[in-house]
Amino acid sequence: MSATANDVLNVARGWLGYSEANGKFKEILDVYNNHKPLARNYKIKTTDHWCDCFVSACAIKAGAVDIIGTEVGCERHIDIFKKKGIWIEDGTIKPQVGDIILFNWDTKTQPNDGHADHIGFVEQQYGNTIVCIE
């Protein structure tokens, strides 16, 4: 049986509150770094941005690597999603609970074809509001 979006969200929910401030984020980095093969053979460091490491570690722990892939760079993860045929970027789709969402903080227009700055999971969606776990 393959992992579901809810399986991945449950892993993400289990890591709520893990941060640099309390040092617990290192557990997430360790999950990613101990998975082989590493994306691009890159072992993430504690000084790196780790939002995509979080998404990848959730996939690893939930058994969803075949669906989500692993990466530590948002733009590179988009390439994975494109290869898997699951990338949608046309400005017409409302994210649903369990979707992976990428953000471009530089522009607020669609299509948002600039550089992705951040990645996370959609936890709730109501109206025009999206709540994410990142």
C-alpha positions as MATLAB code, in Angstrom:
seq = 'MSATANDVLNVARGWLGYSEANGKFKEILDVYNNHKPLARNYKIKTTDHWCDCFVSACAIKAGAVDIIGTEVGCERHIDIFKKKGIWIEDGTIKPQVGDIILFNWDTKTQPNDGHADHIGFVEQQYGNTIVCIE';
ca = [
       0.000    0.000    0.000;
       1.439    3.371   -0.919;
       1.500    6.398    1.345;
      -1.318    8.916    1.272;
      -1.306   12.684    1.603;
      -2.681   12.222    5.112;
       0.260    9.953    6.019;
       2.655   12.700    4.946;
       0.646   15.379    6.783;
       0.710   13.276    9.947;
       4.508   13.189    9.798;
       4.581   16.965    9.232;
       2.183   17.526   12.133;
       4.480   15.469   14.357;
       7.272   17.947   13.709;
       5.277   21.100   14.495;
       7.369   23.305   16.755;
      10.709   21.920   15.596;
      12.891   24.935   14.934;
      16.379   26.358   14.878;
      15.660   28.126   18.167;
      15.143   24.868   20.082;
      17.568   22.828   17.941;
      14.978   20.135   17.243;
      15.128   20.832   13.484;
      18.346   18.794   13.418;
      16.224   15.629   13.763;
      14.513   16.510   10.462;
      17.857   17.148    8.782;
      19.121   13.803   10.080;
      16.150   11.956    8.546;
      17.003   13.527    5.193;
      20.787   13.073    5.487;
      20.454    9.393    6.474;
      18.310    8.582    3.429;
      20.190    7.262    0.441;
      20.657    8.288   -2.218;
      20.927   11.935   -1.265;
      19.587   14.345   -3.867;
      22.594   15.552   -5.857;
      24.748   13.766   -3.228;
      24.262   16.835   -1.035;
      24.205   16.464    2.746;
      22.251   19.404    4.164;
      23.978   21.507    6.794;
      22.435   23.212    9.801;
      23.257   26.582    8.228;
      21.274   25.847    5.022;
      17.683   26.816    4.369;
      15.788   23.646    5.216;
      12.180   24.060    4.058;
      12.592   21.572    1.194;
      14.548   19.243    3.456;
      11.432   19.240    5.675;
       9.203   18.257    2.739;
      11.668   15.551    1.704;
      12.060   14.217    5.260;
       8.268   13.985    5.577;
       8.183   11.978    2.346;
      10.973    9.716    3.598;
       9.385    9.082    6.990;
       5.895    8.534    5.492;
       7.147    6.211    2.748;
       6.151    8.628   -0.022;
       9.496    9.214   -1.745;
       8.200    7.593   -4.936;
       5.401   10.171   -5.070;
       7.164   13.311   -3.798;
      10.854   12.698   -4.399;
      13.613   14.217   -2.301;
      15.471   17.471   -2.736;
      16.816   20.399   -0.718;
      16.179   23.111   -3.292;
      12.731   24.410   -4.191;
      13.474   24.981   -7.872;
      14.966   21.508   -8.195;
      11.901   20.026   -6.522;
       9.748   21.724   -9.150;
      11.794   19.843  -11.763;
      10.996   16.580   -9.944;
       7.276   17.422   -9.907;
       7.374   18.270  -13.620;
       9.062   14.935  -14.421;
       6.420   13.119  -12.371;
       3.660   15.004  -14.225;
       2.231   16.521  -11.038;
       3.359   20.142  -11.398;
       0.532   22.644  -11.940;
       1.253   26.364  -12.304;
      -1.401   28.183  -14.201;
      -3.047   30.247  -11.478;
      -6.401   28.471  -11.757;
      -5.978   25.716   -9.185;
      -6.978   26.220   -5.557;
      -4.606   24.238   -3.366;
      -6.233   21.386   -1.474;
      -5.338   19.832    1.882;
      -2.318   17.594    1.379;
      -0.974   19.455   -1.645;
       2.607   20.631   -1.705;
       2.778   24.355   -2.368;
       5.689   26.505   -3.453;
       5.911   30.224   -2.839;
       7.545   33.026   -4.758;
       7.734   35.948   -2.361;
       8.884   38.309   -5.142;
       5.639   38.508   -7.127;
       1.953   38.095   -6.402;
       0.717   37.552   -9.924;
      -0.227   34.455  -11.895;
       1.255   32.714  -13.612;
       3.888   32.947  -10.933;
       6.814   31.971  -13.105;
       9.593   33.502  -11.040;
      11.976   31.755   -8.651;
      10.432   29.624   -5.885;
      11.550   30.766   -2.438;
       9.733   28.393   -0.103;
       7.843   25.077    0.039;
       5.361   23.481    2.413;
       2.236   21.355    2.805;
      -1.325   22.669    2.627;
      -2.898   21.823    6.006;
      -6.169   23.747    5.634;
      -7.909   25.633    2.851;
     -11.011   27.750    3.254;
     -12.111   30.562    0.976;
      -8.989   32.350   -0.162;
      -7.031   31.343    2.930;
      -4.422   28.590    2.945;
      -2.826   27.317    6.154;
       0.471   25.502    5.617;
       2.893   23.357    7.569;
       6.398   24.403    6.621;
];
